[in-house]
Amino acid sequence: MNVLRDRIAGSFYGLLVGDALGCPVEGYTPGKIRQIFGRITEMEESQRGWWPKGLHSDDGQQAIMVCDSILTDPERPGQVFAHLIVDMYQTGPKGFFKFGLHRGTGGNFRHTVKALSRGCKWNEGATVTAGNGAAMRIAPLALYFRDDLEGLARAVIDLTRVTHLDIRGLAAASAVAFIIARALSWEGKPAGLADEAMIEFVHELEERSSDLLQRKSNLHDFSEALRELFSFFDEPRQEVLKKIEEKANQTSLFPGGPTSGYVLASVMTSLYMFFSSQNFEQALTDTVMLGGDTDTTGAMTGQMCGALYGFEKIPRRWLENLVSFESLEDRINALLEKKISFRPKKTVIEMEKQWMEEFS
């Protein structure tokens, strides 16, 4: 397989694998995961209610929609994404625990979708959230703009502000995207990517986002926390996670652990798990075993590790249990070739309808 294609496929499928691996234990503590499953080394069935083995959540759904948005219009992906998330809502069933074809979405995202459905403009339904919802789905932008950091910055801002108005949410997405873009051609250890160039990219995006959104609050919280992370991530893992948690809780209204949905917690933790990784399987298993927002930390660590280690290094048993496996090949080729106005063999709505019917 072409090396670049292998890494693009690794990042895309790595996101979906990490999401599906973490779904059954989302919200569990590390102790509860060990009590029920031991160590997570396989795709598992959920022990609580409906969740088929190997099925991705909203993280993977939105990543596919991000992919389709950037391949439809790389200059204005946000507008396409806004239309897609509304179509996903309007097409599927509504009711108790049913939000169209969307699965497992949070309150802020649902607020945005409903606002867009009522007719507000594509960039006027966002909420002031520093949640990890933008970072979890960002890989396709980095795969497309892999050698164009200016284009990547524009696309991250354009697409992220469909749902996020808090600069920390945009900054976190930019950090994950930057790592993926560089990892596609990186030949060294992952820790070598933790450098000043990354901090500068995030810092500049924070400034641009502030000017665009006319917001100054928490302007450089993420880039400053990133710099601190780089200064101590060679310490023992539990010490690093403790420091991430402490730093995050200094600026959070709702203190939580290092894998909570707040970007200074879960996104920083996922970055650390990537920088300290030895291989794809170890990184994903260790990440999910931390508990908390496991589907999203799995998705974030998976998309970064996949970009570095490649598709061939993802355990085959995980891929074969992944519901979406082999359904994204045309999209991966289109990202490799940077196609514009691309139309996939199956739309995201057609795929999600099929999976919904299959597992209902």
C-alpha positions as CSV (number, residue, x, y, z in Angstrom):
1,M,0.0,0.0,0.0
2,N,1.1,3.5,-0.8
3,V,2.6,4.9,2.5
4,L,0.6,8.1,2.4
5,R,-2.6,6.3,1.7
6,D,-1.8,3.8,4.5
7,R,-1.5,6.7,7.0
8,I,-4.6,8.5,5.7
9,A,-6.6,5.3,6.1
10,G,-4.9,4.7,9.4
11,S,-6.1,8.0,10.7
12,F,-9.7,7.7,9.5
13,Y,-10.2,4.1,10.5
14,G,-8.1,4.8,13.7
15,L,-10.7,7.4,14.7
16,L,-13.6,5.0,14.1
17,V,-11.8,2.1,15.9
18,G,-11.0,4.2,18.9
19,D,-14.6,5.4,19.1
20,A,-16.1,1.9,18.8
21,L,-13.6,0.5,21.3
22,G,-14.5,3.1,23.9
23,C,-18.3,3.2,23.4
24,P,-19.2,0.2,25.7
25,V,-17.3,1.7,28.7
26,E,-18.1,5.4,28.2
27,G,-18.6,7.0,31.7
28,Y,-17.0,4.1,33.6
29,T,-14.2,4.6,36.1
30,P,-11.0,2.6,35.5
31,G,-11.9,0.4,38.4
32,K,-15.3,-0.5,36.9
33,I,-13.8,-1.2,33.5
34,R,-11.4,-3.7,35.1
35,Q,-14.1,-5.2,37.2
36,I,-16.4,-5.9,34.2
37,F,-13.9,-6.5,31.3
38,G,-10.5,-6.8,32.8
39,R,-8.3,-5.1,30.3
40,I,-10.0,-3.9,27.1
41,T,-8.2,-5.7,24.3
42,E,-11.2,-6.6,22.1
43,M,-14.3,-4.9,20.7
44,E,-16.9,-5.5,23.4
45,E,-20.7,-5.6,23.6
46,S,-22.2,-3.0,25.9
47,Q,-23.3,-4.3,29.3
48,R,-26.0,-1.6,29.5
49,G,-28.8,-1.3,26.9
50,W,-28.4,-1.1,23.2
51,W,-25.0,-0.7,21.6
52,P,-23.8,-3.2,19.1
53,K,-20.2,-4.3,19.1
54,G,-18.0,-2.3,16.7
55,L,-20.5,0.5,16.1
56,H,-19.2,4.0,16.2
57,S,-21.0,6.9,18.0
58,D,-21.6,10.5,17.1
59,D,-17.8,11.0,17.0
60,G,-17.5,8.7,14.0
61,Q,-20.7,10.0,12.4
62,Q,-19.5,13.6,12.5
63,A,-16.1,12.6,11.2
64,I,-17.7,11.1,8.2
65,M,-19.7,14.3,7.7
66,V,-16.6,16.4,8.1
67,C,-15.0,14.3,5.4
68,D,-18.0,14.8,3.1
69,S,-18.0,18.5,3.8
70,I,-14.4,19.1,3.0
71,L,-14.6,17.0,-0.2
72,T,-17.7,18.9,-1.3
73,D,-16.3,22.4,-0.7
74,P,-12.9,22.8,0.8
75,E,-13.3,26.6,0.9
76,R,-16.6,26.6,2.8
77,P,-16.8,23.2,4.7
78,G,-18.8,24.7,7.6
79,Q,-21.8,25.5,5.5
80,V,-21.9,21.9,4.1
81,F,-21.5,20.4,7.5
82,A,-24.3,22.5,8.9
83,H,-26.6,21.2,6.2
84,L,-25.5,17.6,6.8
85,I,-26.1,17.6,10.5
86,V,-29.6,19.0,10.0
87,D,-30.3,16.4,7.3
88,M,-29.2,13.6,9.7
89,Y,-31.6,15.0,12.3
90,Q,-34.6,15.4,10.0
91,T,-34.2,12.1,8.2
92,G,-34.4,9.8,11.2
93,P,-36.8,9.1,14.0
94,K,-37.5,11.5,16.9
95,G,-38.5,10.8,20.4
96,F,-37.1,9.4,23.6
97,F,-33.4,8.9,23.1
98,K,-33.9,9.4,19.4
99,F,-32.4,12.4,17.6
100,G,-32.8,11.5,14.0
101,L,-29.9,9.4,12.7
102,H,-27.5,11.0,15.3
103,R,-26.3,8.7,18.1
104,G,-25.1,9.7,21.5
105,T,-25.0,13.4,21.0
106,G,-24.6,16.0,23.8
107,G,-26.9,18.8,24.7
108,N,-24.9,21.6,23.0
109,F,-24.8,19.8,19.7
110,R,-28.5,19.1,19.9
111,H,-29.1,22.8,20.6
112,T,-27.1,23.7,17.4
113,V,-28.9,21.2,15.2
114,K,-32.3,22.4,16.4
115,A,-31.4,26.1,15.9
116,L,-30.2,25.3,12.4
117,S,-33.4,23.3,11.7
118,R,-35.4,26.4,12.6
119,G,-33.7,28.3,9.9
120,C,-30.8,30.2,11.5
121,K,-27.6,30.7,9.4
122,W,-25.0,28.0,9.3
123,N,-22.7,29.9,11.8
124,E,-25.4,31.3,14.1
125,G,-26.4,28.1,16.0
126,A,-23.2,27.5,17.9
127,T,-22.9,27.5,21.7
128,V,-20.2,28.8,24.0
129,T,-18.7,25.4,24.7
130,A,-15.2,24.2,25.5
131,G,-16.2,20.6,24.9
132,N,-14.2,18.1,22.9
133,G,-16.9,17.7,20.1
134,A,-14.8,19.6,17.5
135,A,-11.5,17.8,18.2
136,M,-13.1,14.4,18.1
137,R,-14.1,14.7,14.4
138,I,-11.3,16.8,13.0
139,A,-9.1,14.2,11.2
140,P,-10.5,14.6,7.6
141,L,-9.6,18.3,7.5
142,A,-6.0,17.4,8.4
143,L,-5.9,14.6,5.9
144,Y,-7.0,16.9,3.2
145,F,-4.9,20.0,4.1
146,R,-1.9,17.9,5.1
147,D,0.6,20.1,3.4
148,D,-1.2,23.4,3.6
149,L,-1.2,24.7,7.2
150,E,-2.9,28.0,6.2
151,G,-5.7,26.1,4.5
152,L,-5.9,23.8,7.6
153,A,-6.3,26.8,10.0
154,R,-9.0,28.3,7.9
155,A,-10.9,25.1,7.6
156,V,-10.6,24.3,11.3
157,I,-12.1,27.7,12.2
158,D,-14.8,27.5,9.5
159,L,-16.0,24.1,10.4
160,T,-15.6,24.3,14.2
161,R,-17.6,27.5,14.6
162,V,-20.7,25.7,13.3
163,T,-21.0,24.2,16.9
164,H,-18.4,26.0,19.1
165,L,-18.0,29.6,20.0
166,D,-15.5,29.1,22.9
167,I,-11.9,29.7,21.6
168,R,-10.7,26.8,23.7
169,G,-12.9,24.4,21.6
170,L,-11.4,25.7,18.4
171,A,-7.8,25.7,19.7
172,A,-8.2,22.0,20.8
173,A,-9.4,21.0,17.4
174,S,-6.5,22.8,15.8
175,A,-4.0,21.0,18.0
176,V,-5.3,17.6,17.0
177,A,-5.4,18.6,13.4
178,F,-1.9,19.9,13.4
179,I,-0.5,16.7,14.9
180,I,-2.3,14.6,12.3
181,A,-1.1,16.7,9.4
182,R,2.5,16.4,10.5
183,A,2.3,12.8,11.6
184,L,1.4,11.7,8.1
185,S,5.0,12.2,7.0
186,W,6.8,11.9,10.4
187,E,9.4,9.2,10.8
188,G,10.6,9.8,14.3
189,K,9.0,9.1,17.7
190,P,5.7,10.8,18.5
191,A,7.2,12.9,21.3
192,G,9.3,14.7,18.6
193,L,6.1,16.4,17.4
194,A,5.6,18.1,20.7
195,D,7.5,21.3,19.7
196,E,7.3,25.0,19.4
197,A,5.8,24.8,15.9
198,M,2.7,23.2,17.3
199,I,2.3,25.8,20.1
200,E,2.8,28.6,17.6
201,F,0.1,27.1,15.3
202,V,-2.4,26.8,18.1
203,H,-1.5,30.3,19.5
204,E,-2.0,31.9,16.1
205,L,-5.3,30.2,15.6
206,E,-6.5,31.4,19.0
207,E,-5.7,34.9,17.9
208,R,-7.5,34.6,14.6
209,S,-10.5,33.0,16.3
210,S,-10.7,35.8,18.8
211,D,-10.7,38.4,16.1
212,L,-13.4,36.6,14.1
213,L,-15.7,35.7,17.0
214,Q,-15.0,39.0,18.8
215,R,-14.2,37.1,22.0
216,K,-11.3,37.5,24.4
217,S,-12.2,35.3,27.3
218,N,-9.9,32.3,28.0
219,L,-7.9,33.4,24.9
220,H,-4.7,31.4,25.3
221,D,-5.8,28.9,27.9
222,F,-5.2,25.9,25.6
223,S,-1.8,26.9,24.1
224,E,-0.5,27.8,27.6
225,A,-1.7,24.4,29.0
226,L,-0.1,22.8,26.0
227,R,3.3,24.4,26.8
228,E,3.0,23.2,30.4
229,L,2.2,19.7,29.2
230,F,5.4,19.7,27.1
231,S,7.4,20.6,30.2
232,F,6.3,17.6,32.3
233,F,5.2,14.8,30.0
234,D,8.3,12.8,30.7
235,E,7.2,12.2,34.2
236,P,5.4,9.0,35.3
237,R,1.9,8.7,33.7
238,Q,-0.1,9.1,36.9
239,E,1.8,12.3,37.7
240,V,1.1,13.7,34.2
241,L,-2.6,12.9,34.4
242,K,-2.8,14.5,37.8
243,K,-1.2,17.7,36.5
244,I,-3.5,17.7,33.5
245,E,-6.5,17.4,35.8
246,E,-5.2,20.1,38.1
247,K,-4.6,22.6,35.2
248,A,-8.0,21.9,33.7
249,N,-9.8,22.4,36.9
250,Q,-8.3,25.9,37.3
251,T,-10.4,27.1,34.4
252,S,-13.4,24.8,34.4
253,L,-16.8,25.6,36.0
254,F,-17.4,21.9,36.5
255,P,-14.2,20.2,37.8
256,G,-13.6,16.7,36.6
257,G,-11.0,14.1,35.9
258,P,-8.4,14.1,33.1
259,T,-10.8,12.4,30.7
260,S,-13.8,14.6,31.2
261,G,-15.4,16.3,28.1
262,Y,-13.6,19.6,28.8
263,V,-10.9,20.2,26.2
264,L,-8.2,21.1,28.7
265,A,-8.8,17.6,30.2
266,S,-9.7,15.0,27.6
267,V,-8.0,16.6,24.6
268,M,-4.8,17.3,26.5
269,T,-4.9,13.7,27.9
270,S,-5.4,12.3,24.4
271,L,-2.4,14.4,23.1
272,Y,-0.3,13.0,25.9
273,M,-1.4,9.4,25.2
274,F,-0.3,10.0,21.6
275,F,3.1,11.6,22.5
276,S,3.9,8.8,24.9
277,S,2.7,5.9,22.7
278,Q,4.8,3.0,21.5
279,N,2.3,1.5,19.0
280,F,-1.3,1.8,18.0
281,E,-2.8,-1.0,20.0
282,Q,-1.0,-0.1,23.3
283,A,-2.0,3.6,22.9
284,L,-5.7,2.8,22.3
285,T,-6.0,0.2,25.0
286,D,-4.3,2.4,27.6
287,T,-6.5,5.4,26.6
288,V,-9.7,3.5,26.9
289,M,-8.6,2.0,30.3
290,L,-8.4,5.6,31.7
291,G,-12.2,5.6,31.7
292,G,-14.4,8.8,31.5
293,D,-15.3,10.0,28.0
294,T,-13.8,6.8,26.5
295,D,-15.4,6.9,23.0
296,T,-14.0,10.4,22.4
297,T,-10.6,10.0,23.9
298,G,-10.4,6.8,21.9
299,A,-11.4,8.6,18.7
300,M,-8.9,11.4,19.3
301,T,-6.0,9.1,20.2
302,G,-6.9,6.8,17.4
303,Q,-6.9,9.4,14.7
304,M,-3.5,10.8,15.8
305,C,-1.9,7.4,16.2
306,G,-3.4,6.1,13.0
307,A,-1.7,9.0,11.1
308,L,1.7,8.1,12.5
309,Y,1.6,4.3,12.6
310,G,-0.7,3.7,9.6
311,F,-3.6,1.4,8.7
312,E,-1.5,-1.8,8.6
313,K,-0.6,-1.4,12.3
314,I,-4.2,-1.3,13.4
315,P,-5.0,-4.8,14.8
316,R,-6.9,-6.7,12.2
317,R,-9.3,-8.2,14.7
318,W,-10.4,-4.7,15.6
319,L,-11.0,-3.7,12.0
320,E,-12.9,-6.9,11.2
321,N,-15.3,-6.1,14.1
322,L,-15.7,-2.5,13.1
323,V,-19.2,-2.0,11.5
324,S,-17.9,0.7,9.2
325,F,-14.9,-1.3,8.0
326,E,-14.4,-1.2,4.2
327,S,-17.2,1.3,3.7
328,L,-15.0,4.4,3.5
329,E,-12.5,3.4,0.8
330,D,-13.7,5.8,-1.8
331,R,-13.6,8.6,0.7
332,I,-10.0,7.7,1.6
333,N,-9.0,7.7,-2.0
334,A,-10.7,11.1,-2.5
335,L,-8.8,12.6,0.5
336,L,-5.5,11.2,-0.9
337,E,-6.2,12.8,-4.3
338,K,-7.8,16.0,-2.8
339,K,-10.8,15.8,-5.0
340,I,-13.4,18.6,-5.0
341,S,-17.2,18.2,-5.4
342,F,-16.7,14.5,-4.7
343,R,-19.8,12.3,-4.3
344,P,-19.3,9.0,-2.4
345,K,-20.8,5.7,-3.5
346,K,-23.1,5.9,-0.4
347,T,-24.0,9.1,1.4
348,V,-23.6,9.2,5.2
349,I,-27.4,9.2,5.5
350,E,-27.6,6.0,3.4
351,M,-24.9,4.3,5.4
352,E,-26.4,5.3,8.8
353,K,-29.9,4.2,7.7
354,Q,-28.5,0.8,6.7
355,W,-26.7,0.4,10.1
356,M,-29.8,1.6,12.0
357,E,-32.0,-1.0,10.3
358,E,-29.4,-3.7,10.7
359,F,-29.1,-3.3,14.4
360,S,-32.6,-2.3,15.3
